Amino acid sequence: MLLAFAESSFFPIPPDVLQIPLSIANTNLSFVFATIATIGSVLGGMFGYFIGNKGGKPILSKLVNKEKVALVEHYYKKYDVWAVGIAGFSPIPYKIFTITAGVFNLDFKRFVIASIISRAGRFYLVATFIYIFGPAVKIYMDKYFNVIVLGFTALLIGGFLFINYFSKRIAKQAEKEHDHTWQELKK
């Protein structure tokens, strides 16, 4: 839990390096380890958000030029917590996104929800593979972990885009029907 907390806010080593061997050593507890990693990571992400929100902007402006800061801010305005969710699931260093989410004042509740979904998704995916395939999965996890995570991330993004597309389409259809009903009532 401490490693997951630290990784989400300031430490460079991901919790997978501890979750995987612990889960392989006792596959029956792999989901317990995933839960512990999720809780620690989300709490660490909240701490990272706090760091960014309370003092990150001056530090960021000293370390990164204004154009890059403006670009990152633009992406946060455009993608909101989606950026956090994708980073939380992928091999991208999550702490960068937790801190900058605080710097750019993303909605905290939505940030926490995106963190829970993405971090739980990542750690439970690892737990599921280990639970199903046991110690033999370690060879494949070591070799293909980033490919597996990136592939699953692509599927996740695709699913969100699919849901987004069809929800907008349904909303437009409902609006048309509402307008048509309103016109009928006006007659």
Order of alpha helices (4+ residues) and beta strands (2+ residues): alpha-alpha-alpha-alpha-alpha-alpha-alpha-alpha-alpha
